[in-house]
């Protein structure tokens, strides 16, 4: 079984990845965010792709999610771990903490969100009741426990359009809707992986409190500091996760 990691903001490279080669994949849906990196991580063959490009130049609403997911599946990936930077809404979602969401609400618009739209023999629907693969989530949970990481083991991810951060009123709405986290890349990535039969789960790194939840304004310097701390935990997480696969 092929394993891939999609890195988000704060994770454009994997420090411990022993790179064997990079591969350019052309897809029916355009170009992915960059070449697919092949390598060995903690003794296991993995593929890696930086969602926003290796120079972090692609904003969330312009990521070619279809090309990214298709390219990874084309290369034999059937298990996909995504890493994403998010804002915290629920009380447990403090900055620099890691969470493994089990639900998602999609507030995005205008994105190419399905493979099933042209030249169809029949209309195709997927069951998206539980958007994240439970077995994959359990692997993340067990790896976090093994590594001694204080992770939040469930939660609802609210996917917004970006690239701007949300207003205080929008965060209030998300909170009322039951969202614990807010991010800009969770959809359509999760649904596209489901359409292609790939087991998908997310490690969400909290970069900041949602707008209006704290008296201080959101600071990019604070976001960068929290992401650095959180991504250190992600690296510890991968150190426990990858050898267990």
C-alpha positions as CSV (number, residue, x, y, z in Angstrom):
1,X,0.0,0.0,0.0
2,X,1.3,3.5,-0.9
3,X,1.5,6.2,1.7
4,X,1.7,9.9,1.1
5,X,1.9,13.1,3.2
6,X,0.5,16.4,2.0
7,X,2.1,19.3,3.8
8,X,0.4,22.5,4.5
9,X,1.5,25.9,5.8
10,X,4.6,25.4,7.9
11,X,5.4,22.0,6.4
12,X,6.8,22.5,2.9
13,X,9.6,19.9,3.4
14,X,10.2,16.9,5.6
15,X,13.5,17.2,7.3
16,X,14.1,13.5,7.9
17,X,13.0,12.4,4.5
18,X,15.8,10.7,2.5
19,X,14.8,11.8,-1.0
20,X,15.3,9.2,-3.7
21,X,13.8,11.2,-6.6
22,X,11.2,13.8,-7.6
23,X,8.5,13.1,-10.2
24,X,6.5,15.4,-12.4
25,X,3.0,14.1,-13.0
26,X,0.7,15.6,-15.6
27,X,-3.0,15.0,-14.9
28,X,-6.2,15.3,-16.8
29,X,-7.1,18.1,-14.4
30,X,-4.0,20.3,-14.9
31,X,-0.8,20.5,-12.9
32,X,-0.4,19.6,-9.3
33,X,1.2,22.0,-6.7
34,X,4.6,20.7,-7.7
35,X,6.6,17.5,-8.4
36,X,5.9,14.5,-6.2
37,X,8.8,13.8,-3.8
38,X,9.7,10.1,-3.3
39,X,11.8,9.1,-0.3
40,X,12.4,7.1,2.8
41,X,11.0,8.4,6.1
42,X,11.7,6.4,9.3
43,X,12.4,3.3,7.2
44,X,9.3,3.5,5.1
45,X,8.7,4.5,1.5
46,X,6.5,7.6,1.4
47,X,5.5,10.3,-1.1
48,X,5.4,13.9,-0.2
49,X,3.6,16.9,-1.8
50,X,3.6,20.5,-0.5
51,X,0.0,21.6,-1.0
52,X,0.8,25.3,-1.5
53,X,3.9,24.6,-3.6
54,X,7.4,24.1,-2.3
55,X,7.9,27.9,-2.2
56,X,4.5,28.3,-0.5
57,X,3.2,30.5,-3.3
58,X,-0.3,29.0,-4.0
59,X,-3.1,30.4,-2.0
60,X,-5.7,28.0,-0.6
61,X,-8.5,28.9,-3.1
62,X,-6.1,28.4,-6.1
63,X,-4.7,25.0,-5.1
64,X,-5.4,22.4,-7.8
65,X,-6.9,19.8,-5.4
66,X,-8.1,17.5,-8.2
67,X,-4.6,17.4,-9.8
68,X,-2.9,16.8,-6.4
69,X,-5.2,13.9,-5.4
70,X,-5.3,12.4,-8.9
71,X,-1.5,12.5,-9.2
72,X,-1.0,10.7,-5.8
73,X,-3.5,8.0,-6.6
74,X,-1.9,7.6,-10.0
75,X,1.4,6.8,-8.3
76,X,-0.2,4.1,-6.2
77,X,-1.1,6.0,-3.0
78,X,-4.1,4.6,-1.1
79,X,-3.4,6.1,2.3
80,X,-3.1,9.8,2.6
81,X,-2.1,11.9,5.7
82,X,-2.8,15.6,5.4
83,X,-1.2,18.3,7.6
84,X,-3.0,21.6,7.8
85,X,-2.7,24.9,9.7
86,X,-5.9,26.0,11.3
87,X,-7.5,28.4,13.7
88,X,-8.8,27.3,17.0
89,X,-12.5,27.8,18.0
90,X,-13.3,25.2,20.6
91,X,-11.8,25.7,24.1
92,X,-9.5,22.8,23.7
93,X,-8.0,24.1,20.4
94,X,-5.3,26.3,21.8
95,X,-2.4,27.5,19.6
96,X,0.4,25.0,18.8
97,X,-1.9,22.1,19.7
98,X,-2.6,19.2,17.2
99,X,-6.1,17.9,16.5
100,X,-7.4,15.0,14.5
101,X,-10.8,16.2,13.2
102,X,-13.6,13.6,12.6
103,X,-16.1,15.9,10.9
104,X,-16.1,18.7,8.5
105,X,-18.4,21.5,7.3
106,X,-17.7,23.0,3.9
107,X,-18.2,26.8,3.5
108,X,-16.0,27.0,0.4
109,X,-17.3,28.1,-3.0
110,X,-16.2,28.1,-6.6
111,X,-13.7,25.3,-6.3
112,X,-13.5,22.2,-8.5
113,X,-14.8,19.8,-5.9
114,X,-15.5,16.5,-7.8
115,X,-14.1,14.2,-10.4
116,X,-17.6,13.1,-11.3
117,X,-19.0,15.7,-13.6
118,X,-18.0,15.1,-17.3
119,X,-18.6,12.2,-19.7
120,X,-20.4,10.1,-17.0
121,X,-22.0,6.8,-17.7
122,X,-24.2,7.5,-14.6
123,X,-24.4,10.0,-11.8
124,X,-22.1,9.0,-8.9
125,X,-22.6,9.9,-5.3
126,X,-20.2,9.0,-2.4
127,X,-21.0,8.3,1.2
128,X,-19.4,11.2,3.1
129,X,-21.2,10.7,6.4
130,X,-17.8,10.3,8.1
131,X,-15.4,12.3,5.9
132,X,-12.2,11.1,7.5
133,X,-11.1,7.4,7.5
134,X,-11.5,6.0,11.0
135,X,-8.7,3.5,10.8
136,X,-6.3,6.3,9.7
137,X,-7.5,8.5,12.5
138,X,-6.9,5.8,15.0
139,X,-3.3,5.4,13.7
140,X,-2.8,9.1,14.3
141,X,-4.3,8.9,17.8
142,X,-2.2,6.0,18.8
143,X,1.0,7.6,17.4
144,X,0.3,10.8,19.3
145,X,-0.2,8.8,22.5
146,X,3.0,6.9,21.9
147,X,4.9,10.1,21.3
148,X,3.5,11.7,24.4
149,X,1.8,14.5,22.3
150,X,-1.2,16.1,24.0
151,X,-3.5,16.0,20.9
152,X,-7.2,16.6,20.6
153,X,-8.6,13.4,19.3
154,X,-11.8,14.6,17.5
155,X,-13.5,17.8,16.3
156,X,-15.3,19.5,13.5
157,X,-13.3,21.4,10.9
158,X,-15.0,24.3,9.2
159,X,-13.5,24.9,5.7
160,X,-13.6,28.5,4.6
161,X,-12.7,30.1,1.3
162,X,-9.7,32.3,2.2
163,X,-7.1,33.5,1.6
164,X,-8.2,36.2,4.1
165,X,-8.8,35.3,7.7
166,X,-12.3,35.3,9.0
167,X,-14.3,38.1,10.7
168,X,-15.3,37.8,14.3
169,X,-18.9,37.4,13.2
170,X,-18.0,34.6,10.9
171,X,-16.1,32.8,13.7
172,X,-19.3,33.2,15.9
173,X,-21.3,31.6,13.1
174,X,-18.8,28.7,12.8
175,X,-19.0,28.3,16.6
176,X,-22.8,28.2,16.5
177,X,-22.6,25.6,13.7
178,X,-20.5,23.4,15.9
179,X,-17.1,23.9,14.4
180,X,-14.0,23.4,16.6
181,X,-11.5,24.4,14.0
182,X,-11.3,26.7,11.0
183,X,-9.1,26.2,8.0
184,X,-9.0,26.9,4.2
185,X,-7.8,23.6,2.6
186,X,-9.9,20.8,4.2
187,X,-12.3,20.8,1.3
188,X,-12.5,19.6,-1.4
189,X,-9.3,17.7,-0.6
190,X,-11.1,15.2,1.8
191,X,-14.0,14.6,-0.6
192,X,-11.8,14.1,-3.6
193,X,-9.7,11.5,-1.8
194,X,-12.9,9.7,-0.9
195,X,-14.1,9.7,-4.5
196,X,-10.9,7.9,-5.6
197,X,-11.1,5.4,-2.7
198,X,-8.1,6.7,-0.8
199,X,-8.1,6.5,3.0
200,X,-7.6,10.1,4.2
201,X,-7.1,11.7,7.6
202,X,-5.8,15.2,8.8
203,X,-3.4,16.4,11.4
204,X,-4.5,19.9,12.1
205,X,-2.0,22.3,13.7
206,X,-3.7,25.2,15.5
207,X,-1.8,28.4,14.5
208,X,-4.0,31.0,16.3
209,X,-7.3,31.6,18.0
210,X,-10.2,32.4,15.7
211,X,-11.0,36.1,15.1
212,X,-12.6,37.8,18.1
213,X,-12.1,35.0,20.5
214,X,-9.2,36.8,22.2
215,X,-8.9,40.5,23.0
216,X,-5.5,40.8,21.2
217,X,-5.4,41.2,17.4
218,X,-4.2,38.2,15.3
219,X,-0.5,38.6,14.8
220,X,1.4,36.9,11.9
221,X,4.5,36.7,14.2
222,X,2.4,34.7,16.7
223,X,1.0,32.5,14.0
224,X,4.5,31.7,12.8
225,X,5.7,30.9,16.3
226,X,2.8,28.6,17.0
227,X,3.2,26.9,13.7
228,X,6.9,26.2,14.4
229,X,6.0,24.7,17.8
230,X,3.1,22.7,16.3
231,X,5.1,21.4,13.3
232,X,7.8,20.2,15.8
233,X,5.0,18.0,17.3
234,X,4.0,16.9,13.8
235,X,7.5,15.7,13.2
236,X,7.4,13.7,16.5
237,X,4.0,12.3,15.4
238,X,5.4,11.1,12.1
239,X,8.3,9.5,13.9
240,X,5.9,7.3,15.8
241,X,3.4,6.9,13.0
242,X,5.4,6.0,10.0
243,X,7.3,2.9,11.4
244,X,3.9,1.5,12.6
245,X,2.4,1.4,9.1
